[in-house]
Amino acid sequence: MTLAGLTLLRPWWLAALPVVVALALYAVRRAAPLGDWGREIDPALMAYLSRTGSVLGGKRGANLAAGLCAAGLVLGLAGPAIERRDTGTFRNLDETILVVDLSRSVAEGGNLQGVREAAAAVAEAAGTRPVALVIYAGDAYLAVSPTTDRDSLGTTLFALDADTVPDRGSHPERGLALANRALAEAQVIAGNVVLISDGDGIGEAAMREAGAIRARGWRLDTLYVPATKTLPPGVPQAGPDPLRRLAEAGGGTSADVAVATPVLDAVAAPTAQHLAAGGYGVIAFADLGRWLLALAALPALLLFRRSA
């Protein structure tokens, strides 16, 4: 979560701030010495009662100090942080894998050009980070190893056609399994898998692979490819709903290739955000929370002040 130029590594702690403020205000109000009696009693008499110890002063100042200390602790635990300058050196730990469906329903559905363009847009959104290409139909193959050479990747993308994968069928789970294995072998920390498909062949096996991707701290997004012409008899016709469910299982989002902005924005997020989402925020951010905790201790010193 980014707020006022700072990234909050543990923003859920902010939920405690209103409670702390409310309790502090209540404590300060309750700490008044005599409430309205202070206005009703003669000032000289009140001064005499105070000197003789008959009236004890409240702890308004002490309660205010305790409230400030608690608020500082909450803000420190929220983890305000700034991005480290050397975050770019970790871009090899942040990888995107394109998983492209080349089954008959896509290739003969007439929208293969849309698939190529969507894959190229995802690759561009990844910036300087490595991108790999997995293609599948009846089986899955690693067409391009992780690379930062967008020209080479683009050449491969626009050479894809219905005959690229010789195996008939549609098994997205094999493409996802291959992507999962490639990320694991490369020891990638922040992985983005983007499946571009018409939704055909998505079943329990694909859902398990999506869950495995999410369990490793990576993310699975999906792009739906609608057919642009009537499919031949016997070719399965799917839809966006299976892809939407698959993205939910993989902790990502789903969109149409014609309006791919949600997926492109997720891929284009800075490396620091990807690493933080994977639980490695300490690599990408310098946590300032410890300094806020030290500052929060200053009001606490007032609680140890001796009375005269």
Beta strands, then each sheet from edge to edge (+ up, - down):
strand 1: 2-3
strand 2: 6-8
strand 3: 80-83
strand 4: 94-101
strand 5: 131-136
strand 6: 140-147
strand 7: 190-197
strand 8: 219-224
strand 9: 254-256
strand 10: 285-287
sheet 1: 1+ 2- 3+ 10-
sheet 2: 6+ 5- 4- 7- 8- 9-
end
